[in-house]
Amino acid sequence: MTERLFEGADWDFHTLQRITDACEVVALKDLGLDVYPNQIEVITAEQMLDAYSSVGMPLFYKHWSFGKQFAYHEASYRKGLMGLAYEIVINSSPCISYLMEENTATMQTLVIAHAAFGHNHFFKNNYLFKQWTDADGILDYLDFAKNYVMQCEERYGRIEVERTLDAAHALMSHGIDRYPGKKKLDLREEEKRAGRRRQHEEEVFNDLWRTVPKGASKTRSAISLERRRKLLGLPQENLLYFLEKSAPRLAPWQRELLRIVRHIAQYFYPQSQTKVMNEGTATYVHYRIMTQLHQQGRISDGNFLEFLGSHTNVVFQPEFDDPRFSGFNPYALGFAMMQDIERIVTSPEDEDREWFPDIAGKNDVMGVLRDVWANYRDESFIGQFLSPKLMRQLRMFHLHDDPEERAGIRVDAIHDERGFRRVRRELARQHDVGYIDANIEVVDVDLSGDRRLILHHHVIKGAQLNETDAKRVLQHLADLWTYDVALIEVDSNNKVLREYVVSPRPIPAAVA
């Protein structure tokens, strides 16, 4: 008789080791997963709340906003207004999975399968994480960042450091590179270079500023627009990078803080593009592992029913007319698509053979899924693999709502071939960061005049910025630039729709 991994709800660390070993056998031998070494940590509810407040990282620099988040989440949790995640997993090597100590043995098994093997495999193998993250160096870099911020607070004062971090955090979503460069990010080397930069602080200033006329002279600069843009690397969509390299009055330590914030923003960039795939992968993996452990007799019927109850809650998708509907649950959509790919690979229908000729009937479920997990992001995954059968099952349709039209809301994509392709295209577009994130870039700087920084927001389908939020963020940008900042919203024909101009706030004497 096969020995059970545990009985009842209680567990100890020896039980966790047995669970991890059993999950590893299924994950590596049966599913063919390729994972980083695992590190399992058990934490309390308060530690989980602390992790919530610092974007889920195991160590982070201090900032008042993290304390504010902690107080909010703690109050909500104590009042029973919110629950806590069963786990948090870190994209690092070793892959660190934080498990709640309140979890039952069944839930610990579930989250180890989900995080330590599902997410772990996705982190290690998906092309976006390979391009944009450094799993080997992230923990060392976070430790460096934490110590560097503490040193800056001791040397320059907490208020001045927070002022710079406030501005950097406001611009964090516009502090990323969207296209891979020639060199892969190496955070350990970044830490070494930071030390060398501090030894040569005078070199961080952009030499172009020597060409700016001094005093009250009104002479126009001889540098052509094309030459000026080339020297400044314009247009530039990574606002934090531009400020770090070109802001005329930032101190070297402020530039390093901007660099830290943008490296951390870049670390999270792949996760924003793979929410459906990442959670779908981890949910599919935990379902396969838990089912196999039950079939092997390693967990009891009662424990398996407990798992199914939790799993069902995770993948619950309200109907479109349900008051709880707020969009597609990424766990539900991702898991449903993974199971649907399994169906297409093993038991395809004629419709599947027409829509998916490359994988229909291939009979290599894990081979196909591992390839999908490695080579797609949410937008391309949905656009390539969302099947008509799943669209019918989830009762998908597309609504057209154009405020310029008096016809009101209408259904313009239903369950026919044309409608299926339209629904799939529109749902994929909703997961395309190039479509849903504001496209803002620095286009010019008036070096010969008042040094005004000029940005363009390229408006897509009339989606302009919220005026209040835009002015608040631009204020932070102006504070870092220390001169006026102008943001011009333009449509696809370069027609000006709206313009914002913000001036920097006075620099405190301690900083100036």
N, C-alpha and C positions, 0 to 999 in steps of 0.2 A: 504493500500500500504506500502511495506517495505521501511523504511527510508534508503537513501543512506548514505554511510560512508563519502563521500565527493563529491564535484562537481568540475570538471576541474582539474587543476594541482596544485593549491595552497593548503597549509596545515598549521596548527599550532599545538601546543602541545596537545590541546584538541582533534584535529583530530587524532593525533598519538595514543592517549589513546583509542579512539573508535576503531581504526584499530586493535590495539593490543588485545583488548577485543574480537572483532569479530573473529580474527584469533585463539584466544585461545579456543573459543567455538568449532570451527571446529576441531582443533588439538586434544583437550582433549576428547571431547564427541564423535565425529564422527570417528576420526582416532585412538583414544585410546593411544595417545602419553603420555609419562612420562617425564617431563622436570624439570630442575632446575628453581628456581625463575628467572624472567627476569629483566634486567636493560638495558634500552634503552638510548643511548647517541647520540646526534647529533653533528657532528664535521665538520670543514671546510676542504677545499681541502689541505691547508697547514698542518693541523693536521693529515689528512690521509697520506700525504707524510711522516710525521714524524713517524707515525705508521709503514709505509712500511720499513723505515730505521732501526727500532728496532724490527724486526721480528714479527711485529703485536701486541706487548705487550703494555698494557696501561701505564706501568711505567717500567723503565729499567735503569741499571747503564750506565754511560757515557763511550763511547769508540770512538776513532777517526774513526773507520770503519763505524759507524752509520752516522756520519756527512758526510763522503764520499758518502755513499749511498743516503742520503738526497739530496745532491747537484746534484748527477747524475739524480735522479728521478725528482727533481724539474725542472732541465733544460730541460729534455725530455718532461715533462708535459707542460711547458710554450711554447715550440716550436711545440706542437701538435703531437709529435712523440709517445705518449702513453696516454692512458686513465687511469682513476682511478677506483678501485673497488667500487661497490655501497655500500659495507659494509665490516666490519671486525668483526668477532665474537671470543670471548675469552672463552676457556674451563675453566670456573670457576663457583663457586656458591656464589652469583648469576651469571648467564650467562650474560656477557656484550656484547651487540651488538652495534657497532658504525655505524651510518647512516650518509651518506653525506647530508649536508644541501641543496645541489644543486638538490637533487632528487625530482622528482614530487611526488604527493600524490600516484599515482599508483605504482611508484618504491619503495616508502617507504612501501607500503603494501606488495609488492613482497619480499623485503629484510627482513621484519619482519617475514613473513611466512617462508622464506628460512633459516634465521639465528636463530631467536629467538625460533623457534619451530623445524625446520628440523635438523640443526646442534646440537641444544640444546639436543634434544632427543638422538641423536647418541652419543654425549659426555657422557651423563649420563648412557647409557645402554650398549654400546659396551664393551665386556670383556677386550679388550686391554687397554681402558681408565680406566677401573676399576682397572686393575692390576698395571698400570704404572703412573697414574696421581693422584694428590690430589686436586680436584676442590675446596675444602673448604679452603685449605691453600696456594694456589699458589700466590694470590695477596699479602698476608702478607709476604710471602717469597721473592717476588720480591722487596717489600719495604725494607726488611732487606738487600737484596743483594745490592740495590742501595745505602743505607746508609753505608754499610760496605765498599764498594769500595771507596766512598767519604772519609771515615775515613782513609783508607789505603793511598789514595793520599795525604792527609794532613800530615800523619805521615812519609811515606816512599818516597814520591815524585811521581808525575804523570808519569814520564818516566819509573820508575821501575815497577809501577803497570801496565802500558800499555804493557811493555815487557812481563810480566807474562800472561796477558790476551791475547796478540797476540799469544803466544804459545798454550794457552789453547783453543782458538778459532780454531786454525789450527788442533787440535786433537779432536775437539768436536764430529765429527761423529764416533770417536772411543772411546768415553767416556760414553758409554751406556752399561747397562746390557741387554742382549737379552733373558735371561730366568728369570722368576719370582723367588724371594727368599722367605724365610719363613715369612718375615715381610713386610707388605704393607707400602709404602712410606708415611710418615707423615711429611709434610713440616713445620708445626708449631712446632713439636717436634725437627725437624732439627735446627730450629732457636734457640731453648733453648739449645740444645746440643752445638751449635757453641759458645755460651757464656761460657758454662762450659769448652769447649776445650781451650778457650783463658786463662782461669784461671789455666790450667795445661799444659802449652805449652811444657814442657819437655816430656810429655807422647806421643806426636805425632810421635816421631822418632821410627822407627822400631828397636826393641831391637836386631834384628839379626845383625845389623852393629857392635855390640860389638865384634862379633866373627872374624871380618876382621883383619888380621895382620896389625900392624902399622909399620911405619918407612920403612926401606929399606929391611926388612926381605923377603926372597923369599920362606919361609916355606909354603908348601901347606896346605890348610885348611883340618882339619880332618872331616869336615861335608861332608857326602856323597851327591851325586847328588840328590838322591831321597829325603833325609832329607832337603836339601837346597830348593828344589822346593816346598816342603810341607810348610816350614816356610814362604816362599814368596807367597804362594797361586798360584803357577804356574801349568799349563799355565793360563794366564790371558788375556782375550780379551778386558777388559775395561782398556785402557791405562791410562786415567786420574785417575782412582781409584788406579791403581798400583803406579803411580807417587805420588799421594797424600799420600799414606801409606808408600812408600819405598824409594823415592828419597832421597839420603843421605844429600843433602845440602840445601834443600828448607827451608825457614823460615816458622814458623807457619801461618803467614798471607798469604803466597803464597799457602800453602796447602788448606787454606780455600777458596781462589779464585778458585782453581781447583775444589773444592767440589761444589761451586756455579755453575760453568760452566757445570759440568757434571749433576747436578740436573736439570738444564734448558734443557740440551740435552735430558735427560730422559723424560722430560715433552713432548717434541715434537716427541719422538720415535713412539707412536701409529699413529700420523698423517701421517708419511711417509709410513705406511703400510695400510692405509685405505683411500687413496685419492679418488679412484673410488667409494668406498662404501659411504664415508662421503658426497661427492658432489652429488652422485646419490640419496642418501636418502634425502638430503635437497632439491634437484631439484624436486624429486617426491612429497615431502610434499608441497612445494610451489605451484606446479601445481594443486594438489588436493584441496588445500585451496582456491586458486584464482578461480578455476573453480566453486567451491561450492558457494563462495561469489557472483559470477556472476549469478549463477542459482537462488540464493535467492534474487536477485535484489539489493544487497548491493553495487555493483559497476556497472557502466553503460557499454553499448556495446563499446563505444569509449574507456573507460579506459581498458576494457578487451582486445581490439585490441592492445592497447599500450603494455600491459603485454605480449601478444603473440609475438609481434615483438621482445621484449627483450629476452623472453624465447627462441625463435627460434635461436637468435644469440648465446645464451649460449650453446645450445646443437648442434650447427653446427659441422658436421664432414666432412672434405674434403675427396674426394675419393683418393685411393692410387696413382692415376696418376695425381692428382692435384698438381701444384707447391707449394701449401700451406700446403700439407700434411707433418706432422712431427711426426706422431704417432697418437694414439687414444686419443681424447679429453676425459678426465675423467668424465666431466659432461655428455657428449653424451653417452659414454659407460655405465656409472652408471645408468642414467635415462632410457636408452633403456632396460637394464637388469631388472630394477624394473618393468617397464611396461610389459615386457615379462613374468615375474613371475606372474603378475596379470592375464595375458592372460592364462597361464598354469593352474592357480588355478581355474579360472572361465569357460574357454572355451577350454579345452585341445583337441588336436588332438591325433590320435593313436601314432604318433611318440613321443609326449610329455609323454604319459602314459608309454611308454617303457623306456624313458630316465629319467623321474622324477616320479616314481610310488608313492613316499611318499607325493607329494603335488598336483599332477594332479587331477583336479576336486574336490579339498577339499572345495572350495567355502567359504574360510575364508581368504580373501586377506590380511587384516591388521594383522591377527594373524600370517600368514606365514611370512610376511615381517618383523614384529617386532622380530620374532625369528631369521630371517636371520641377521637383523641389530645388534642383540645382540651377535651373536655367531660366526661371520666370520670376516676375514680380506680379503683384495683384492685378495691375491693369492688363498685362499681356496674358496672364493666367486665365482671367475671366473671359477676355476677348478670344482666347483660343479654345478653351475647354468647357465653357458653359453649354450644356446640351439642351436641345428642345424638350426632351423628356423631363429634365430637372426644372426647366422654366414652367412647364405645365404643372409639375408637382408643387412648386412653390407659388403658383398662380401669379406669375410676373406679368406686368403690362407696363406701358409707358404713357405718362400724361404729358400733354403739351400745355404750357401756361405762359403765354407771352403778354405782358401788361400792355404792349402796344396794340394788341389785337382786341377787338370788342367781342369776339366770339366766346370768350371765357375759356374755361378748362375743357380740354377734349382728350379722349383716348386715341392716340395715333399709332399704337403698335399693339397688335393682338396676336393670337396664337395661329399664325400662318407663317410660311417660310420667310416672307419679307419682315413680318413682325418679330419673329425670333431673332433675326439678324440685327434689327433695330434695337431691340431690348438689350441684347448682348453688348452691342456697341456702346449704348448709353450707360449701362451699368459699369462697363470697363472704364469709360471716361470719368466716371465719378471716383475712380480709384487712381487716376493719373495725376500725379503731383504737378506736372507741367500745366495741367488744366485747372486744378482746384486751388493751387497756391498762387498768390499774387506775383506777377512777373515784374519785379522792380529792379532797375539797374542804374548805376551811376553812368551818366553819359558825357558830362563835361564839368570843368571847373574854370571859373573866370579868374585866371591867374593875374591878368594885367589890370583888373579892376578891384572889385570888393571881395574876391575869393569865394564868391557864392558857389556852393555845391549844387549841381543840377542833376535831378533824377527823373526818370520816366517810369510810369506805370503803364504797361501795355494792357489795356482793358479787353477782356474776352467776353463776348455776348452781353455787353452792357453792365458787367459786374464791377461797379466802382467800389472804392474803399469807403468804409464807414468814416464819416468826417471826423467825429470825436476821437476815435481810435487812431486815425491817421495823424492827427495833430499831436497826440500824446507821444506816439512813437517818433515822429519827426523831431519833437523837442529833445528827446534823448540823443538822436542823431546829431542835431545842431550843437548840443552840449559837448559832444565828443569832437566834432569838427571845429568848434569855436568860432565859426562864421555862419552867415545865413545859409539856409538850406531851402531849395525850391524843389517841390515834387509836382510834376506835370503828368496828368492822366491823359493818354491819347488812345484813340481807337485804331482799328486795323489800317485806316487810311491816314494815320498820323494827324488826325483832326484833334485839336485840344478840347478836352471835355471839362477839365477842372484844373485849377492850379492852387497849390498851397505854398506859402512862404513862412518859414519859422526862423526866428533869431535865437541865438544861444542865450541862456541865462547867465548872469554875471558869475565869473569864476571866483570862488572863495579865496581870500588872501592866502590861506595856507597852501592852496594848490598853485596859485599864480606865482 
